[in-house]
Amino acid sequence: MEEERITISDQGNIFDISYQDVMKFHGGAYPAGVALAFRALQLVFAQLDDPVPKRGGWSFYSGLGIHGPGIIDCVEMVLRVKRDGMLLLEESYCAGKNAPEAPGGGRYYFEFGNDQGRWALFLKENILPADFLKLSKKAHILHGQGSDLTQEEWKSLRRMRSELAETIMRLSARELFLIKNAD
């Protein structure tokens, strides 16, 4: 089976970016976040008139705040929103949004925008397993207290992240997200 790719244009050059390309850029610590962002980008790009969107002129908001490095890295690699100063990571912005709560704070709510419009994406309920959310939340709480998970718990969390990424990549973007016009 051929690996899925996202195609983007940058200064007249066409780039095909795969999930594995993004994982190399990211480093691999948060594969489920990379997978979620990869699928979110596919869904947003399907809304556009141009089959090959241009990099630049995009904005991105993550309801996870700074607690979504896999998501941030994927969107940055594809759209360059951080480099262009168009990345917003304010958790309070999504306080009233009907999206699942994230273990580190915020919600699984995202907005993408460019000159063609602005789209809000809400992760559907029950996509993320309860055991993953529970252990992730514990990791965040312990980190905030200057402590850490046990080695066995870290091993379990890394395994859960990898398994979740595989599950996400097996699903279509529409199976994962609700999308609405945010204009």
MARMIBA-293145 format. One record per residue (C-alpha): y, z negated, x; residue number from 1; residue in three letters. Coordinates in steps of 0.001 Angstrom, whole numbers, plus 524288, in hexadecimal, padded with zeros to 5 digits. Example, Ala and Ser with C-alpha at 12.3 -4.5 7.8 and 13.67 -1.06 7.14 Angstrom:
<pts>
<<7EE6C 7E188 8300C> 1 ALA>;
<<7FBDC 7E41C 83566> 2 SER>;
</pts>
This chain:
<pts>
<<80000 80000 80000> 1 MET>;
<<80D5C 803CA 80531> 2 GLU>;
<<816E3 7F8C4 807D0> 3 GLU>;
<<8223F 7F7D8 7FE4C> 4 GLU>;
<<82FB9 7FA62 803C1> 5 ARG>;
<<83DCD 7F8CE 7FFCB> 6 ILE>;
<<84653 80469 8037F> 7 THR>;
<<8548F 80259 80724> 8 ILE>;
<<85F32 80AFE 80CD5> 9 SER>;
<<86824 805F4 81792> 10 ASP>;
<<872CA 80E96 81D33> 11 GLN>;
<<86B1A 81AD3 819E4> 12 GLY>;
<<85E3F 815B7 81F5E> 13 ASN>;
<<852C6 81337 81654> 14 ILE>;
<<84A70 80723 818B7> 15 PHE>;
<<83D67 803ED 81261> 16 ASP>;
<<83B4E 7F541 81314> 17 ILE>;
<<82E1C 7EF22 8100D> 18 SER>;
<<82ADE 7E119 80C8E> 19 TYR>;
<<8247E 7DFD9 81A06> 20 GLN>;
<<830FC 7E4DE 82080> 21 ASP>;
<<8389C 7DA24 819A9> 22 VAL>;
<<82E69 7CFFE 81D7B> 23 MET>;
<<83041 7D3C8 82BC4> 24 LYS>;
<<83F09 7D268 82A63> 25 PHE>;
<<83D84 7C56B 82340> 26 HIS>;
<<83362 7BF74 82C39> 27 GLY>;
<<82956 7BBFF 821DB> 28 GLY>;
<<82C69 7ADEE 81E07> 29 ALA>;
<<82F85 7B0FF 80FBD> 30 TYR>;
<<82754 7BCD5 80BD6> 31 PRO>;
<<82839 7BA02 7FD3A> 32 ALA>;
<<8370F 7BA34 7FDF7> 33 GLY>;
<<836A1 7C73B 8050C> 34 VAL>;
<<82D42 7CC74 7FAAD> 35 ALA>;
<<835F8 7C7CB 7EF75> 36 LEU>;
<<841FB 7CE2F 7F55F> 37 ALA>;
<<83A82 7DABF 7F846> 38 PHE>;
<<83676 7DBAB 7E9FB> 39 ARG>;
<<84426 7D7F7 7E549> 40 ALA>;
<<84A21 7E2D7 7ED80> 41 LEU>;
<<84070 7ECA3 7E7E1> 42 GLN>;
<<84441 7E8A3 7DA26> 43 LEU>;
<<852D5 7E98E 7DCD6> 44 VAL>;
<<85180 7F69F 7E3CD> 45 PHE>;
<<84A4B 7FC03 7D7E3> 46 ALA>;
<<856CC 7F993 7D003> 47 GLN>;
<<85F06 8026A 7D8B8> 48 LEU>;
<<862A2 810AD 7D6DB> 49 ASP>;
<<86010 813BC 7E533> 50 ASP>;
<<851AD 81388 7E910> 51 PRO>;
<<855CB 81003 7F6FF> 52 VAL>;
<<8600C 80541 7F620> 53 PRO>;
<<86A2D 80392 800A5> 54 LYS>;
<<86AE5 7F775 8090D> 55 ARG>;
<<8785A 7F14B 80882> 56 GLY>;
<<880C3 7EDCC 7FCF2> 57 GLY>;
<<8766C 7E47B 7F78C> 58 TRP>;
<<877B4 7D647 7F3AF> 59 SER>;
<<86C92 7CCA0 7F233> 60 PHE>;
<<86C08 7BF1A 7EC34> 61 TYR>;
<<8603E 7B62B 7EDE5> 62 SER>;
<<85EA3 7AA9C 7E4BD> 63 GLY>;
<<85652 7A40D 7EF1E> 64 LEU>;
<<86211 7A1C3 7F7CA> 65 GLY>;
<<85E55 7A086 80609> 66 ILE>;
<<8504F 79D36 80221> 67 HIS>;
<<84B9B 7AB2A 80183> 68 GLY>;
<<84AEA 7B073 80F6B> 69 PRO>;
<<8405A 7BA70 80C40> 70 GLY>;
<<84866 7BFB2 8010C> 71 ILE>;
<<854FC 7BFB6 808F2> 72 ILE>;
<<84E9C 7C69E 81480> 73 ASP>;
<<8489F 7D13C 80BFB> 74 CYS>;
<<8554D 7D41C 804DB> 75 VAL>;
<<85CD3 7D3D6 811AF> 76 GLU>;
<<8538C 7DD50 81859> 77 MET>;
<<85450 7E6FC 80D23> 78 VAL>;
<<86270 7E591 8086B> 79 LEU>;
<<869EE 7DEB5 8138A> 80 ARG>;
<<870EA 7D5A1 809FF> 81 VAL>;
<<871F0 7CA6C 813B3> 82 LYS>;
<<877B6 7D30A 81E43> 83 ARG>;
<<88150 7D899 81462> 84 ASP>;
<<88563 7CB1F 80F44> 85 GLY>;
<<87FD7 7CDA3 801AB> 86 MET>;
<<8756C 7C304 80150> 87 LEU>;
<<877A3 7B785 7F809> 88 LEU>;
<<86EA5 7ABB6 7F914> 89 LEU>;
<<874F0 7A20A 7EFB0> 90 GLU>;
<<86A7D 79AC5 7E7D7> 91 GLU>;
<<87429 795B8 7DDB0> 92 SER>;
<<8775C 7A3A5 7D961> 93 TYR>;
<<86A28 7A4A6 7D29C> 94 CYS>;
<<86A0C 79711 7CC7B> 95 ALA>;
<<86A2D 79C4A 7BE86> 96 GLY>;
<<86102 7A7BA 7C0D0> 97 LYS>;
<<853D7 7A7F4 7BA16> 98 ASN>;
<<84B7A 7A98A 7C637> 99 ALA>;
<<840F1 7A0E7 7CC2B> 100 PRO>;
<<845A8 795B4 7D4A7> 101 GLU>;
<<84319 79703 7E32E> 102 ALA>;
<<83CCE 78C15 7EB27> 103 PRO>;
<<84830 78B4A 7F4C1> 104 GLY>;
<<852B7 78BD7 7EA52> 105 GLY>;
<<858BD 796D1 7E295> 106 GLY>;
<<8517E 7A098 7DA3D> 107 ARG>;
<<849D8 7AD24 7DBD6> 108 TYR>;
<<85568 7B549 7D75F> 109 TYR>;
<<85B6B 7C08F 7DEFD> 110 PHE>;
<<86681 7CA41 7DD4F> 111 GLU>;
<<8680D 7D754 7E40F> 112 PHE>;
<<8744C 7DF76 7E2E4> 113 GLY>;
<<87A26 7EC2D 7E7AC> 114 ASN>;
<<8837D 7F68D 7E29D> 115 ASP>;
<<8799E 7FA7A 7D815> 116 GLN>;
<<8788D 7ECFD 7D1F2> 117 GLY>;
<<8739A 7DF2D 7D32C> 118 ARG>;
<<865FD 7DA99 7CF95> 119 TRP>;
<<860D3 7CCE8 7CD08> 120 ALA>;
<<85288 7CA36 7CFFB> 121 LEU>;
<<84B4E 7BE6B 7CAB2> 122 PHE>;
<<83DED 7BB10 7D002> 123 LEU>;
<<83494 7B9DE 7C490> 124 LYS>;
<<82E86 7ACA8 7C173> 125 GLU>;
<<82128 7A943 7C6FA> 126 ASN>;
<<821B4 7B30C 7D223> 127 ILE>;
<<821DD 7A836 7DC45> 128 LEU>;
<<815FA 79F20 7DC26> 129 PRO>;
<<81875 790C1 7D936> 130 ALA>;
<<81187 78C24 7E598> 131 ASP>;
<<81A3A 794EF 7EDEA> 132 PHE>;
<<82689 78FD9 7E746> 133 LEU>;
<<8221E 781B5 7E8A1> 134 LYS>;
<<81F08 782A4 7F72C> 135 LEU>;
<<82B59 78A99 7F9E8> 136 SER>;
<<83393 78060 7F303> 137 LYS>;
<<82D07 7759D 7FADE> 138 LYS>;
<<83038 77D04 80775> 139 ALA>;
<<83E8B 77E15 80378> 140 HIS>;
<<83F6C 76FB9 7FFD1> 141 ILE>;
<<838FC 76B3D 80C75> 142 LEU>;
<<84194 77439 81489> 143 HIS>;
<<84D99 76E4A 80E13> 144 GLY>;
<<84891 760CE 811F2> 145 GLN>;
<<84670 764F8 82006> 146 GLY>;
<<837BC 76538 81E58> 147 SER>;
<<82D79 76FCD 81CF6> 148 ASP>;
<<820DC 773C9 8165B> 149 LEU>;
<<8141B 77070 81D13> 150 THR>;
<<80D9F 77B18 8252B> 151 GLN>;
<<8039A 77CFE 81A62> 152 GLU>;
<<80E53 77E3D 81014> 153 GLU>;
<<8159B 78841 81872> 154 TRP>;
<<8090B 78FEA 81A01> 155 LYS>;
<<8073C 78FCF 80B38> 156 SER>;
<<81552 793C6 808AC> 157 LEU>;
<<8148E 79F2E 81247> 158 ARG>;
<<807EC 7A3AA 80BCF> 159 ARG>;
<<80E2B 7A29B 7FE46> 160 MET>;
<<81A05 7AA6C 802D7> 161 ARG>;
<<81147 7B54D 8080B> 162 SER>;
<<808CE 7B5A1 7FBD8> 163 GLU>;
<<814D6 7B5C5 7F325> 164 LEU>;
<<81A99 7C10C 7FAE5> 165 ALA>;
<<80E03 7C8C3 7F8F7> 166 GLU>;
<<80E5A 7C5F0 7EA65> 167 THR>;
<<81C9D 7CA09 7E951> 168 ILE>;
<<81A0A 7D6CA 7F072> 169 MET>;
<<80ECF 7D9D3 7E70C> 170 ARG>;
<<817FB 7D863 7DB66> 171 LEU>;
<<8227B 7E1EB 7D74A> 172 SER>;
<<830BA 7DE05 7D7B9> 173 ALA>;
<<83146 7DE08 7C8C9> 174 ARG>;
<<825D0 7D4A5 7C835> 175 GLU>;
<<82D90 7CB35 7D0B5> 176 LEU>;
<<83B93 7CC43 7CBF8> 177 PHE>;
<<843EA 7CDBE 7BFEB> 178 LEU>;
<<84FA4 7D63F 7C307> 179 ILE>;
<<85C9E 7D6BC 7BBD1> 180 LYS>;
<<86985 7DD6C 7BDD4> 181 ASN>;
<<87282 7D2F3 7C36E> 182 ALA>;
<<87F5F 7DA49 7C19D> 183 ASP>;
</pts>
